[in-house]
Each structure stands twice: as structure tokens, then as C-alpha cells.
């Protein structure tokens, strides 16, 4: 039975989430305290964390940042009343796997939970090498010529998506669904900017990419 941690400080919402997810067959634990969430969220037995952004004492962005810096890989879905694109991107940059904007339907949330759990269950190699780059999926780190390369959580997810589908042409829409979450709508420029940033960190010559190749009129392909 998959354990889910629900971090929500509005008792009514927390209870509704607990009841709905329990009916779906999940083992649910709830807390409304950001400090407590930052501590117990490190428990590896949790398969998913539903994390409200607006919390007392410590907000969801800060909790997400702390968990990812501690090396916690548990999928995180942010629950937010904020609709601005910049704030949504911030949450994903900090390491969240998805976000749901309030008010949301229970059906939508259940779909997001299942999708996040599926993504978290993907089988990737413990280690993948291309050129002088080594991607360690166990330690969640990237090394180039033996030196650690600092990737943002979003860049790491993007690289993992490319590696998992190496040799295949991926559209920007496919990458958006895979990395930012299904049903998320940003401009193509958001994807292009992330690919450009990633190239600067893993390509020998970012202006003439060897591995993260552009496919004119379609998207990108990873040849590594």
C-alpha cells in the first residue's frame, strides 16, 4: 500500500484529501505544520507528498527546497492557490514534480497522484555515461570529467527524460508533459530555455550540441 503524506493546514481540506485518497487505497498521513512536514517528509517509506504552498511557520516552497537538498527523491505535488506562471515554474525549479491549482476537482487530483507515482516508478539505469558525463541516478548527481556538475532539479528531470528515451525525437509538448506535468501549458520558450541551460552543463560545445540535438520543426533528440 503506497503511503502518501498530505501537508495541509486547513483541517477541512486535509480531511477531505485523507478520505478521498484512503478510498483509493492509499495509506495517508496528514500534518498541517511545515516544520513537522520538513522532518517527516524525509521518511523513505512515503511514496508521494502532497504539499500545500501556503502554510504557517514554513511554506511549501521552503519545505520542497529542504527535502531536495537533503537528497529526498519522493515525488512532490504542490497544492497552490497561486496561478502565476512564474510561481509555478519556481516550484518545479525547486524540485516539485507537479502542481495542482486550487480549487481542484478530486478526480483531477487523483489523476495527478497516479501520474506522479508512475513517473516515480520508472526504471532508469543506476548510472548512464555519455562523453565525459556520468549521470548517477542512485546518488542523484551528475559528474563531468570527474567533477560534480550542479543541475537544478528541473534540469535533472529533463536530462532523465532524455536518457530514458534516448534516440527518440521528443516534441516540446511531450517534454512539457513529462518534466513539468501532464496538462501544464507553458510557451515553447520555457522548454527551449531549459534545454539551452542543460546544454551549457553537459555539452562539449553548447553552440554545436552533440548529444541534445535539435530536430527542426519538431523538438529534440538525445544521442548519448
NORVEN-V239986 format. One record per helix or strand of 3 or more residues. SS is the DSSP state (a for helix, b for strand). FROM is the first residue (numbers start at 1). TO is the last residue. If there is no record, write none. Layout:
BEGIN
ss = [SS & SS]
from = [FROM & FROM]
to = [TO & TO]
END
This chain:
BEGIN
ss = [b & a & b & a & b & a & b & a & b & a & b & b & b & b & a & b & a & a & a & b & b]
from = [3 & 11 & 27 & 34 & 46 & 60 & 75 & 85 & 98 & 106 & 127 & 133 & 141 & 147 & 153 & 169 & 172 & 188 & 206 & 212 & 219]
to = [7 & 23 & 31 & 40 & 52 & 69 & 80 & 93 & 101 & 120 & 130 & 136 & 144 & 149 & 164 & 171 & 180 & 202 & 208 & 215 & 222]
END
